C-alpha cells in the first residue's frame, strides 16, 4: 500500500503566544504513474485511513496498490 505517516509541527498564534504541537497525518497517494493525487487524514493508522479514503472514491486492492477516482484499481473493497 502506498501510504505514509507524516509528522508535522503545527503552530497557532493566540494572544501573542506561539503554541506548537506535534501532529500526525496519514497520506495515501495514487499509484498510477505521473498522478499526483493524494488523500490525507489525521492520525497514524494507515489501515483506517485507507478504509476512510474509500468513502471518497479511492480504491485499493487490499493493501498493495491504491488508486484515485481517475485511476481506480481492481479488487477494491
LOMIMAR-840083 format. One record per residue (C-alpha): residue number from 1; residue in one letter; chain; x, y, z. Coordinates in steps of 0.1 Angstrom, whole numbers. Example, Ala and Ser with C-alpha at 12.3 -4.5 7.8 and 13.67 -1.06 7.14 Angstrom:
BEGIN
n / res / chain / c1 / c2 / c3
1 / a / A / 123 / -45 / 78 .
2 / s / A / 137 / -11 / 71 .
//
This chain:
BEGIN
n / res / chain / c1 / c2 / c3
1 / x / A / 0 / 0 / 0 .
2 / x / A / 13 / 35 / -8 .
3 / x / A / 6 / 52 / 25 .
4 / x / A / 29 / 71 / 47 .
5 / x / A / 26 / 87 / 81 .
6 / x / A / 39 / 122 / 83 .
7 / x / A / 49 / 142 / 114 .
8 / x / A / 44 / 180 / 113 .
9 / x / A / 47 / 207 / 138 .
10 / x / A / 16 / 229 / 140 .
11 / x / A / 18 / 263 / 154 .
12 / x / A / -11 / 286 / 164 .
13 / x / A / -6 / 322 / 174 .
14 / x / A / -30 / 331 / 202 .
15 / x / A / -29 / 364 / 222 .
16 / x / A / 7 / 369 / 211 .
17 / x / A / 18 / 334 / 222 .
18 / x / A / 31 / 309 / 197 .
19 / x / A / 16 / 275 / 207 .
20 / x / A / 31 / 244 / 190 .
21 / x / A / 22 / 208 / 189 .
22 / x / A / 34 / 177 / 170 .
23 / x / A / 7 / 163 / 148 .
24 / x / A / 5 / 131 / 126 .
25 / x / A / -14 / 125 / 94 .
26 / x / A / -16 / 96 / 71 .
27 / x / A / -11 / 104 / 34 .
28 / x / A / -24 / 80 / 7 .
29 / x / A / -11 / 85 / -28 .
30 / x / A / -23 / 72 / -62 .
31 / x / A / 0 / 45 / -76 .
32 / x / A / -8 / 55 / -113 .
33 / x / A / 25 / 67 / -129 .
34 / x / A / 25 / 105 / -131 .
35 / x / A / -5 / 110 / -109 .
36 / x / A / 0 / 135 / -81 .
37 / x / A / -34 / 128 / -63 .
38 / x / A / -32 / 123 / -26 .
39 / x / A / -57 / 119 / 3 .
40 / x / A / -47 / 128 / 38 .
41 / x / A / -64 / 121 / 71 .
42 / x / A / -54 / 129 / 107 .
43 / x / A / -37 / 102 / 128 .
44 / x / A / -12 / 75 / 122 .
45 / x / A / -34 / 44 / 114 .
46 / x / A / -27 / 35 / 78 .
47 / x / A / -55 / 9 / 76 .
48 / x / A / -82 / 32 / 90 .
49 / x / A / -71 / 59 / 66 .
50 / x / A / -73 / 36 / 36 .
51 / x / A / -108 / 24 / 46 .
52 / x / A / -119 / 60 / 52 .
53 / x / A / -105 / 71 / 18 .
54 / x / A / -126 / 45 / 1 .
55 / x / A / -157 / 65 / 12 .
56 / x / A / -143 / 93 / -11 .
57 / x / A / -139 / 71 / -41 .
58 / x / A / -103 / 59 / -36 .
59 / x / A / -97 / 23 / -44 .
60 / x / A / -72 / -3 / -31 .
61 / x / A / -65 / -40 / -37 .
62 / x / A / -64 / -50 / -1 .
63 / x / A / -31 / -34 / 9 .
64 / x / A / -7 / -32 / -21 .
65 / x / A / -19 / -7 / -47 .
66 / x / A / -41 / 24 / -42 .
67 / x / A / -59 / 44 / -70 .
68 / x / A / -77 / 77 / -70 .
69 / x / A / -110 / 84 / -86 .
70 / x / A / -94 / 90 / -120 .
71 / x / A / -72 / 58 / -118 .
72 / x / A / -92 / 31 / -99 .
73 / x / A / -76 / -3 / -92 .
74 / x / A / -93 / -36 / -94 .
75 / x / A / -103 / -57 / -64 .
76 / x / A / -112 / -26 / -43 .
77 / x / A / -132 / -33 / -12 .
//
